Amino acid sequence: MENKPKIGIMGLGTFGKCLYRWLSEEYHVEAFTRSLRGATCQTMEELVSKVDIIFLCVPIGKFEEILKQIIPLLRPGQMIVDVCSVKVKPVEWMVKNLPDNIKILATHPMFGPQSAAESLEGLNFMYSRIRCEENDIVWLLDFLNKYKLNIAEMTPEEHDRIAARTQALSFFVGHLLKRGGLPKTSIDTTQYRMLANFSDQICEDTEELFEDLLKYNPYAKDVISEFVENANQLFNERF
């Protein structure tokens, strides 16, 4: 890949570190985090000044606040990329706050440190070009194809409708199972252990992410309400 862009990562939580690891294989990557642990830049200003593209790897609930902090530091032609697990609200915030001369790309890498520990092959990556052209993201598509990810382009609304079931509902069920308790016994079935492992894996993510998935996905409440209604109906049919 020629004329590689310089990439910045704002936030080095579990996903920010994961993204830094893989992008560093192909690109010059700078990083900033408030704790400075693992950072290559000492300030937000330094990071923005050194890069062409900025990934905001921050919690959904803090996204708009941090976005507003970097706006005065941006220069025309730079690109902001979000990696939030919901898309409608972050896109709304970016379009509302960012100057017209700043490019916008919405993404959802459907993986994390565990699933991407050894390889990215076969993992899913969603993106939506909000304020950029196809040639603005050739670098990203080249990367995704080289590492053999599955690529899906869709609108923020399409993403959130799907993710309300595939992610928000999954988190809700995982936390529900955890709340009830799934202790190991001497007569566990394979299916029971699968449920317990599913719940354990879901609950390894932060409580903040769980809350944000439900709060900021506009379709999550209806999907989960339908699930609860069906659960109650099934309970009443059987008992």
C-alpha positions in Angstrom: 0.0 0.0 0.0 1.6 3.2 -1.2 1.0 6.7 0.4 0.0 5.2 3.6 -1.9 7.6 5.9 -0.7 8.3 9.4 -3.3 7.0 11.9 -4.1 8.2 15.4 -5.9 6.3 18.1 -7.7 8.3 20.8 -8.2 6.0 23.8 -6.3 2.8 24.8 -8.9 0.8 26.5 -9.2 -2.9 25.6 -10.4 -2.3 22.1 -8.1 0.7 21.5 -5.1 -1.5 22.3 -6.4 -4.3 20.1 -6.9 -1.8 17.2 -3.4 -0.3 17.8 -1.8 -3.8 17.6 -3.3 -4.7 14.3 -3.1 -1.4 12.5 0.5 -1.0 13.6 1.3 -4.1 11.4 0.6 -1.9 8.3 0.7 1.8 9.3 2.4 4.4 11.3 0.1 4.7 14.3 0.2 7.2 17.1 -1.9 6.9 20.3 -3.1 9.0 23.2 -4.9 8.1 26.4 -5.4 10.3 29.4 -3.4 7.9 31.7 -0.6 8.0 29.1 -0.1 4.3 29.7 1.0 2.9 26.3 0.6 6.3 24.7 3.0 7.5 22.0 1.8 11.1 22.4 1.8 13.1 25.6 -1.2 15.3 24.7 -4.3 15.3 22.5 -2.9 18.2 20.6 0.3 16.3 19.7 -1.7 13.3 18.5 -4.0 15.4 16.2 -1.1 17.3 14.8 0.8 14.1 13.7 -1.9 12.1 11.9 -4.3 12.1 9.0 -7.0 9.8 10.4 -8.2 9.7 14.0 -10.0 6.7 15.5 -12.1 7.7 18.5 -11.9 4.5 20.7 -13.8 6.0 23.6 -17.0 4.9 25.5 -20.2 5.8 23.7 -21.4 7.9 26.6 -18.3 10.1 26.4 -18.1 10.2 22.6 -19.6 13.6 22.0 -17.7 15.2 24.9 -14.4 14.1 23.6 -15.3 14.8 20.0 -16.0 18.5 20.9 -12.6 18.6 22.7 -10.6 17.7 19.5 -12.6 19.9 17.1 -10.5 23.1 17.7 -7.4 21.0 17.0 -8.4 19.6 13.6 -7.2 20.7 10.2 -9.1 20.5 6.9 -9.0 17.2 5.2 -8.5 15.0 8.3 -10.8 12.1 8.9 -12.7 11.1 12.1 -13.5 7.4 12.5 -15.8 6.1 15.2 -15.8 2.5 16.3 -18.9 2.6 18.6 -21.1 -0.5 19.0 -24.1 1.7 18.0 -24.1 3.9 14.9 -27.1 6.3 14.7 -26.2 8.5 17.7 -22.4 8.8 17.0 -23.1 9.7 13.4 -25.6 12.3 14.6 -23.0 13.8 16.9 -20.3 13.8 14.3 -22.4 15.4 11.6 -23.8 18.0 14.0 -20.4 19.0 15.5 -17.7 18.5 12.9 -16.9 21.2 10.3 -17.8 20.4 6.7 -14.1 20.1 5.8 -13.6 17.1 8.1 -14.2 13.7 6.7 -16.4 11.2 8.6 -16.4 7.4 8.6 -18.6 5.3 10.8 -17.4 1.8 11.6 -18.1 -1.1 13.9 -15.4 -3.7 14.1 -17.3 -6.7 15.3 -14.4 -8.2 17.3 -12.3 -7.6 20.4 -9.1 -8.7 22.1 -10.3 -12.2 22.6 -11.7 -13.0 19.1 -8.8 -11.1 17.5 -6.1 -12.6 19.7 -4.4 -14.7 17.0 -6.0 -13.6 13.7 -8.5 -11.2 12.1 -9.5 -13.8 9.4 -13.2 -14.4 9.2 -14.2 -11.6 11.6 -16.8 -9.0 10.6 -16.3 -5.3 10.0 -19.1 -2.9 9.3 -18.7 0.6 7.8 -20.7 3.5 6.6 -19.3 6.4 4.5 -20.9 9.5 6.1 -18.8 12.3 4.7 -16.1 10.7 2.5 -15.7 8.9 -0.8 -14.6 5.4 -1.7 -11.1 6.6 -2.5 -10.8 8.1 0.9 -10.9 4.7 2.5 -8.9 2.5 0.1 -6.3 2.2 2.8 -8.9 0.6 5.1 -10.4 -1.7 2.5 -6.9 -2.8 1.6 -6.2 -3.6 5.2 -9.5 -5.5 5.7 -9.0 -7.5 2.6 -5.4 -8.4 3.3 -6.3 -9.7 6.8 -9.4 -11.5 5.3 -12.2 -9.9 7.3 -15.8 -10.0 6.2 -16.8 -6.4 5.1 -20.3 -5.1 5.3 -21.3 -1.6 4.1 -24.6 -0.4 5.4 -26.4 2.7 6.8 -26.2 3.5 10.5 -30.0 2.8 10.8 -29.6 -0.7 9.2 -26.7 -1.4 11.5 -28.6 -0.5 14.7 -31.7 -2.4 13.7 -29.6 -5.6 13.2 -27.4 -5.0 16.3 -30.4 -4.5 18.5 -30.9 -8.2 18.1 -27.4 -9.5 17.6 -25.7 -7.4 20.2 -28.1 -5.6 22.6 -30.3 -8.6 23.1 -27.3 -10.9 23.5 -25.9 -8.7 26.2 -29.3 -8.5 27.9 -29.7 -12.3 27.9 -26.1 -12.8 29.0 -26.5 -10.5 32.0 -29.9 -12.0 32.8 -28.3 -15.5 32.9 -25.5 -14.2 35.1 -27.9 -12.6 37.5 -29.8 -15.9 38.0 -26.5 -17.8 38.4 -25.1 -20.7 36.4 -22.9 -22.7 38.8 -20.9 -25.7 37.6 -22.2 -29.0 38.8 -21.2 -32.7 38.4 -24.0 -33.3 35.9 -23.7 -30.4 33.6 -25.0 -30.9 30.0 -23.0 -29.5 27.1 -25.9 -27.1 26.4 -25.8 -25.8 30.0 -22.0 -25.2 29.8 -22.5 -23.4 26.5 -25.0 -21.1 28.3 -22.7 -20.5 31.2 -19.7 -19.8 28.9 -21.8 -17.4 26.8 -22.9 -15.5 29.9 -19.3 -15.4 31.2 -18.0 -14.0 27.9 -20.7 -11.4 27.6 -20.1 -10.2 31.2 -16.4 -9.8 30.6 -17.2 -6.5 28.8 -17.7 -3.5 31.0 -21.0 -2.6 32.6 -20.7 0.8 30.9 -20.8 -0.9 27.5 -23.9 -2.9 28.4 -25.7 0.3 29.6 -24.6 2.2 26.5 -25.8 -0.5 24.1 -29.3 -0.3 25.6 -29.4 3.5 26.0 -28.0 4.6 22.6 -29.4 2.0 20.2 -32.8 3.4 19.3 -34.2 -0.1 18.5 -32.9 -2.0 21.5 -35.9 -1.3 23.8 -38.5 -2.7 21.4 -36.4 -5.8 20.6 -35.8 -6.6 24.3 -39.5 -5.8 25.2 -40.5 -8.3 22.6 -38.2 -10.9 24.0 -39.5 -10.4 27.5 -43.1 -10.6 26.3 -42.3 -13.9 24.5 -40.6 -15.2 27.6 -43.6 -14.4 29.7 -46.0 -16.0 27.2 -43.9 -19.2 27.1 -43.8 -19.3 30.9 -47.6 -18.9 31.1 -48.1 -21.6 28.4 -46.0 -24.1 30.3 -46.8 -23.4 33.9 
